Amino acid sequence: MSRGSILAIDDEQNIRHLIESEFSMEGLAVTTAGSGEEGLKLFDTEEFDVVLLDINLPKLNGVEVLKRLKQKSPDTEVIMITGYGDIKSAVDSIKQGARDYITKPFKLDEILALVKQAVKENRDHSKIKGEASEKGLEESLDYINCPSQAMRPAYALAKKVAATDITVLIQGETGTGKDVMAKQIHRQSKRNDGPFIILDCGLLTQNLAESELYGHRKGAFSGASERKLGLVEKSNNGTLFLDEIGNIDLELQKKFLRFLETRRFRRVGETQESQLDTRIILATNMNLQEALKKGDLREDLFYRMDVIQIYLPPLRERPEDIECLARHFLQEDTFEIGPKRISGDALKILTAYPWPGNLRELKSVINKAAILADSEIIMPQALPSHLALNKEVRCRPSRTLKDIEKEHILKVLEETGGNQSKASEILGINRKTLYKKIHTYKIFS
């Protein structure tokens, strides 16, 4: 891939044609697909730096396509394209691993800037990963100490356990930085010269999970054309980080329990066991007590995992950390263009927003704002519009959900000049539902 390679998946032919023609003029190689199924087939046969993915695809929707893309290639950057009424789906896609999202109608120069930055970071990431492959540790870390009292217990406990080899379970919502905390524990440990190996259990398919963990011998199953080292073996003398551990199926949990207890494993297709010296860090966003009650988690594995727990609170519970995190994310990446400071008004908007996607969503917003800002300072207009709307709503006391919905409908109708068809499309509801709400709220009375 000498040029930036882009896969654009959108069911609108004019969007595909626009992206292909304009991006090609910028030196980017563009392949297009009109459906999720077609895009996944192309993804299997070619390598891409970035995927532009429409959320509202027929049959197989964009969020489901995103999950499958990430299963095939976790490092590929994916930017979602969505309508204004699908902001929630866009935020959900960030939780599933999307880099960013942009709303229709988009400005071509904005999406082009986002894509170029994504291509650059994808190439830089691949280079760093290749240079660090022998040790398994990427050199660039996102770790930063923040001022909130809510995070103090997590920092203190992480520092204590880093000096030991005890198994650690990190709990928290998606996007709270569990992987970053795990890297920091490894970095501060006596194993910091060894490999740091990550396995996202949420991306494992059931039939590949055991092979990914333990490896296999040549000919162990159809397609096993050569001997493969599993991730547990690659982590020898270092740390194995198993993210979203709660997603491992029950049969594999039984085998994994033995590995946790003995650090012994057997490759698929072999009869002889091997011994490892590795430290285990686990992470999950699940309520393990609930999973235990439902039968999704083995009781013996639960008690083996329940040793030292580090809880990472969601960003909405520590708004005082938003400023330091935003400034950190702003300085973290090297932008070819973009500001280095955030205005006070923009910080107020960032602080007022509840961040359902946590740190991952915040980082996405900061990256985008840095590219789109017109000066060296990020102003409120460079932030996504739904952030500012959220601040307006929160600043008004004693307002019901009906008040908020009525105001939002009024705003969209004003923006569309009273065009109910266009307004219903932006709001993400059908025209009949919009008509009922207009009648209920007596908007035109």
FENDA-V444592 format. One line per field, one symbol per residue. ss: DSSP state (H for helix, E for strand, - for the rest). phi: phi as a letter, one per 40 degrees, with the letter a starting at -180 (. if undefined). psi: psi as a letter, one per 40 degrees, with the letter a starting at -180 (. if undefined). A space follows every 50 residues. Layout:
ss = ???
phi = ???
psi = ???
This chain:
ss = ----EEEEE---HHHHHHHHHHHHH---EEEEE--HHHHHHHHHH----E EEEE-------HHHHHHHHHHH----EEEEEE-HHHHHHHHHHHH----E EEE----HHHHHHHHHHHHHHHHHHHHHHHH-----------------HH HHHHHHHHHHHH-----EEEE------HHHHHHHHHH--------EEEEE HHH--HHHHHHHHHEE-----------EE-HHHH----EEEEE-HHH--H HHHHHHHHHHHH-EE--E-----EE---EEEEEE---HHHHHHH----HH HHHHH--EEEE---HHH-HHHHHHHHHHHHHH--------EE-HHHHHHH HH-----HHHHHHHHHHHHHHH----EE-HHH--HHHHHHHHHH------ HHHHHHHHHHHHHHH----HHHHHHHH---HHHHHHHHHHH----
phi = .cbcbbbbbaccccccccccccccccgbcbbbacacccccccccbbbbcb bcbcccccgccccccddcccccadcccbbcbacdcbcccccccccchcca abcccbcdcccccccccccccccccccccccbcccgbcccbccacbcccc cdcccccccccdcbbccbbbbicdgcgccccccccccccccccccbbbbc cccccdcbdccccbgaccgcadgccacbcccccccdgbbbbbcfcccccc ccdcccdccccbgbabccgbbccbbbbabbbbaabcccccccccgcbccc cdccccbbbbbbcccccaccccccccccccccccccbhcbbbcccccccc ccccfccfccccccccdcccccccacbcbdcccdcccccccccccbcfbc ccdccccccdccccccggcccccccccgbccccccccccccfcbc
psi = gdihhhhhhhehddddddddddddeeehhhhiieidddddddddeihidi hhhhdgiichidddddddddddgdehhhhihiidefdddddddddeeidi iiiihihddddddddddddddddddddddddeddeehidhiehhhieidd edddddddddddeieihhhhiiiheefddddddddddeieeeeiihhhhh deehideedddddeaiihedihegeihhhiddddehebhhhhifdeehid dddddddddddefiihiheidhiihigihhhiiieihddddddeeehhdd dddddgchhhhhiideegdeedddddddddedihhdiiieihiddddddd deiegdeadddddddddddddeieaehhideeiiddddddddddehifhi dddddddddddddddefehdddddddefiiddddddddddefde.
